[in-house]
Amino acid sequence: MDSSIDEAAAQPGDAVRTPPATPPRTPEPAMPAATEPVGEAAPQTAPVPPPAGAGEERSAIAPTSLSPSRASDFMQCPLLYRFRVIDRLPEKPSEAATRGTLVHAVLERLFDAPAGERTAPRAKALIPGQWDRLRESRPEVTELFADDPEGERLAGWLAEAERLVERWFTLEDPTRLEPAERELFVEAELESGLRLRGIIDRVDVAPTGEVRIVDYKTGKAPRPEYAEGALFQMKFYALVVWRLKRVVPRRLQLVYLGSGDVLTYDPVLADLERVERKLHALWEAIKQATQSGNWRPRPTKLCGWCDHQAHCPEFGGTPPPYPLPVTAPGPGTV
């Protein structure tokens, strides 16, 4: 693993911001191979009205697994979880989330090049091609610039993507990295039957077998008092890796391209056991809400960015008819 792990001098369980890492090259995969893609709805970053055609038919299904994004949705607002997972209401793409998808694709593809050719100019040169591929795979993103006939907003948006990619080179040195995995789909079933799944941006494995999980963020790093929320996703991934490989990752690393920060955390087994207990409790609450149909909104300042205000009682809206069977509570059930 990289030398910054030892130099950071962090005790296990401490989240710290570290200087730019310059890790030696790591060997090829010691992780399970990806098996299938998983769809993750990106959070919206600006309030938008419900899209036209929002009433199109979509078959509702009861939740069968949990990802970091959907777990965060339920903790943020149970009704948002219902809208995304059960009702599967459509959401318009946002500029920020789409730019994040684009930057992730560029950083992933850069490692296709030989180590010595992984330069900032080469990375920025990948942006137009990856933008074309993104538009082909997700035609809806073209709506973002439908009112930009001269292409001025698009040019500024792409320039910001370039700045984010360029900043990454001040935080990590890709010429000294050989990721074991990129965009790795992982899935594990706990003893309770709960299935956990997600996609890890990058996995580094040292010659000694130590594992580092890396996630890129195109936003800014949270204030220290909010670091725990940011690390929830990483601990989720660490739990899945532990359940799959019986290896506790040595380091969890969040790379914030928006602010130029690197947040690291060295987990211990007790951390992962706590996360597992929390996820079981969340899953029980999700199952109860699924059976009862009782999905309550939880108003916060994030409501201003929600795509579903027209369906939310907090904004005078009405949720769609509940599409799943409702189970009456048993005797003594509140």
N, C-alpha and C positions, 0 to 999 in steps of 0.2 A: 504494500500500500504506500501511498505517497508519504514523503518525509514530513509533510505538514501535520500528519496525524500525531507524530511524536512531539513535534515542536510546539503544537498548540497548547500543550501542557494542561489540557482539560481533564477534569475528573469525570468518570462515567456518569452520565445523567446531567451534565452541564451543557447548556446550549451556548455556543460562543460564535463570534464573528472572527473569521480567520483571514490572514493575508492571502493574496493570490497563490494558488497551489501550483507546484511544478513537479508532479509525480512522475516517477520512472515508468517506462512502458510495462503494461501488465499482460499476462498470457491470455490465451484464447479461452472460451467460455468454460465456466464451472457451474453454470446455472441451467435450469431446465429450459428447453427451447419453447418459443412461442407456439401456441397451438391454434389460436383463432383471434380475430380482432374483437374488440369490445367497444361499443359506442358510448362515449361520455359526452353528455350535453355540456357545453361550455357555459360558464356563468355570464350573464349579460352585464354590461358595464354602463349602459345608458338606458333610461326609460323610453320605451317605444310602445305605440298602440298595438293592440292585437292585430296580427297579420290577416290580410284578406284570405278567405278560404279556410279560416280557423275551424269551421264546422265540418271539415271533411271527415269521413269515417276512418277511425283507427281502432283496431281491436284492442280491448283492454285485457291486461293479464295481471295476475297477482305477482308480487315480487318474489323472486326465487334466489337472489344473491345480493351481495352488498359490495359496493365499490367505495373508495374514499370520497368521491364526489357525491354519491347518493347518500352516504352516511352524513356528510356535512350538510346536505340539503335538509335532511330530517332534523338534525340538531338546530339548524337555522330556523326552519319553519316546516312543520309536518304537512301543511297544506301544499307548500311548494313541492315537497316530495311526491305527494299524490298527483299533482298536475304533471310532473315530469315522468314518473314511473308507471302509474296506473292509467291516467287519462291520456298521457303522452301528447299533451297539447303542443302544437308547433310553436317554435320560437324563432324570431328573426336573428340572423347573425349580427354580432356587434363588431365594430372596427377593432377594438382592443383584443377580443378573443380570437378573431380571425388572424390578426397580426401575430398573436402568440402561436397559433397553429403553424403559420408560415415560418417563423423563426425556429421553432422546434424542428421542422422538416429540414431546414438549411443546416442546422447543427448536426442532425443525424446523418445527412448525406455527406457532409464534409469528411467524415471518417472513412468514406469510400476511397479517398485519395491517399497516396503514400504519405507517411508522416511528414517528410520534409516539404510537402506541397500544401500542407494545411495552414494557409495564410489567410489574413483578413481579406485581402483583395479577392482571393479565390472564393472565400465564403460569400462575400457580397455579390460576386458574379453568379452565384447559384440562385439568388433571390428571384430574378425574372422567370427562370424555368420552373422553380417550385411554385411560384404564383400561378403560372399557367396550369400546372398539374392540379393545384388546389381548385381552380375554377372548373376544371374538367370533372373532378370528382365530386365537387359540391357546387353546382351551378347557382345555388341560392346566394352565394357570397357576392355575385356580380351585382345584386341589388344594392349593396353598400355604396356603390358609386354610380348608380343609375342617374342621379341628378348632377353629375359632374362631367358634362359633355367635353369640356376642355382638358380634362384630366389633371387639373391642378391639385384637387384633394388627393387623388390617387398617388400622384407624384410625391406629395408630402408624406403620405402614409407609408409608401415604400421607402422613403428616405429615413423615416423613423425606424423601420425594420432594419435598415442598414446600420444605423447608429447602435441599435441593440446588439446586433451581431458583432460589430466592431468592439463594443465594450466587453464582450465575453473574452476576448483575447487579453484583456488586462486582468482577468480573474483566473483563467486557466490557460495552460499551454498545450494545445492539442497535438503538437509535435512530440510531446512526451507521454501521450496517452494512447493506449490500445484497449478500448472498451471490450469487456467480455460480451456484453449485450447492449443493444440499442433498441429503444421502443419495445421493450420486452413485455409481452402479455403473460401475466401470472395468475394462477387460480389454485386455491387450496380449499379443501373441505375440512372443517373442524369436526371434532368428535361429536358435537351436538347436531351435526348435519348442516350447519350454516356454511354456505359457500362464499368465500371472499375472492374478489377478482379485481384486476386493475392493470394499468400499463406503466412500467417504470421507464423513465427517460433514458437512464444509462446505468449500467452495472460495471464497476471496475473490480477486478480480482487480482490481488497481489500474488507473487510467486509463493508466498507463505500460506495462501489460501484465504487471507482476510478479504472481506467483501465490503465495498463501499457502494451505497445507493445514492445516485445523484438525480436531482430534479431541477429543471430550468424554470424560472419564473420571469416573465417579461414585465412584471410590475415592480413596485418598490418593496423593500424589506419592511416588515412590520416593526413597530416599536417593541422594545424588549418585553413589555408586559403582555404583548399579544403573541409572543413567539411560540407559546405552547399550542395555540390553535393552528399556526402554520406548520408545526411539526407533526400534527395528527396524521396527515397523509403519509408522511415518511415512516412513522411508527407502524401504520397500517401495512405498508409494504414490507417493513422489516419483519412483522409478524408472519406474513405470507411466506417470505423467504425462509424464516425459521421453521415453519411448519412443513415446507417442501424439502428443505435440505438439512434441517437440524443444525443450522449454523446461524448464530446471532451476528448480524452485520456489524462490522467494526465501526463504521461511520455512516451517518446520514448527512447528506450535504445538499443544501438549498442554494442555488446560484441565482441571485436577483439581478437581472440585467437592467432593470429600470433604475436602480439606485447604485449598482456596482458593489453590492454586498454579498458575502458568502456566509451563510449561517450553517454551522455544523453541530452535530449532536452525536455523542457516542453512547449508544443504548446498552443496557444490560438486560438480562433475562427477565428481571422483575418488571421492567418497563413493558415488555411485550405481553407478559401475563396480565398486567393491568389493562392494556389496550384490548386484549381478548375478552376480559370481563366486561369492559365498557361496550364492546361490539355486541356481545350476547344480550346485554340489557337493551341496547338500541333495537336489536332485532326482535326481541319480545314485544317492545312497544310498537314496532312497525306491524308485527303480526296482529296485535290486538286492534290497531287502527284499521288494518285491512279487513278484519272480520266484522268489526262494528260499523265501519264506514265513517267513523268519527275522526276527521282530520282537521285539527284546529289551526287557524292561522296564528303566527307569532310575530306581531308587529315589531320591527326594528328599523333603524335608519337605512338598512339595505332594501327596504320595501320600495324606495324610490327608483331602484334599478330593476325591479321585477317586471318581467314580460307579461304577467298574468293579472294585472290590476283589474281588468274588466271582469274577471271571474272571482275576485277576492271580496269577501264580505267587508273587510276593513276599508275598502274603497267603494262600497256600495254595490259591488258586483254579486253575482250568483254563480256558484260552482256548477259545472255540468251535472246532470243526473249521475248518481254513483253507479258505475257499470258492473260492479261485482256483487255477488250475493252477500247479504248481511246476516250475520249470525246473532241471534238474540243472546244477551248476557245470561249466564246461569244464575241460580239462586245465590244471593250473597255477593254477587259481582257488582261493583260500583260502576 
